[in-house]
Amino acid sequence: MHELSVALGIVKIAEDETAKANATAVDLIELEIGTLAGIEFDSLDFVWPSAVKGTVLENAIKKITVIKAKGKCADCNTVFDMEHFYDSCPKCNSFLKGILQGKELKVKALEVS
């Protein structure tokens, strides 16, 4: 379950940024997570309370924006929605594509106090 290490990484980012702002706690954390980022949202929710206990994020509201995956076909330039890395182009069935979005895993914003 790598979601625990992801959650601990988010805690580290929040602690570093809170220290830079001379704040003591985070009231709100906004995350952007792509559907191809390899994160199981239920698992992240499960480990979150343990990961943030005793940290600046302990009482923070967690807001997650899910970024739907999109690819662009390298053969016909069609932009299409994706659910998996191995999805083919719906127009020409090519597997050659670039990922335009959906691999994101970032802390978008922190509200500190």
N, C-alpha and C positions, 0 to 999 in steps of 0.2 A: 504494500500500500504506500505508494509514493506521495499521496496527498498529504500525509503528515509532514514530510520534508518540504513540500510546497507551502503548507501553512506556516511552518517555522521560518521559511524564507520570507514570507509576507510579514511575519512578526518582526524579523530583523530589519526589514525596510522601514516599517512603521516606527520602530524604536529609534533608528538612525535619524529619520526625518523629524520625529517629535523632539529629539535632542537638539537638532539644528534650529528648531523654532522656539526653543526654550519653553516648551510646553510639558505637561505632565501626563496627559491622557489624550486618547483619540475618541472623539464622539461618533464619527462616521468614517468608514472606509469604503471606497468605491473600487471595485475590481472589474476588469474586462477579461473575459475568458472565452476563447474561441472553441467552437465545437470540435475542432481537430487538435486541440491542445493536449489531449490525452488525460484530461481531468474528469474523474467521476464525481459529479456534483454531490451525490448522496454521501460519498466517502469523505469529501471535503467538509460537508456539514457535520458528519459524525466526529471527525478529529478536531474540528475547530475549537470546541470548548476546552479541550485538553491543551491545545497548542497556545491558546491566548491566556490561560489562567496565570494570574500574577504578572501580566504584562500590560503595556499601555493600551492594548486592544481588548482587555478583559470586558469592559462595559460598552464597547463600540458596537454600533449598528453596522452590519455587513451588507452592502448592496452589490449584487453581481449583475453586470450586463453581459448577456450571452451574445457573442458575435457569430452569426451564421457563416459557414464556410462558402466561399466562392472560388471557382477556378476559371482559368482562361485557356481554351484549347490552343495548343501550339500549331495545329494543322489548319483550323478554319477560323480561329480567333473568336469563337463563340464564348461568351461569359455565361457560366451556369452555376446553379446551387449544387453544393456537394454535401454528402453525409459521411463519406469515407475517403481516405487518401486514394484508394484504388478505383474510384468512380470514373467512368468514361464519359466523353463528350456526348450529350444527348442528340446532337445534330449529326456528327460523323462517326461516332463510336471510337474515336481515337483515345488512347490512354496517355498521350503526351499532353501535359498541361502544366501551367504555372498556378501556384496557389496565390490568390489575391488577398484573401483574408480568411481567418478562422483558426490560425495557430497562436493567436494572442494569449498572453498570460501576463497581465500587468496591473500594477496599482495605479489607478487613474487619478484618485484624489484622496486626501485625508483632511478631515476637519478636526482640529486639535483644540484643547483648552488647557 
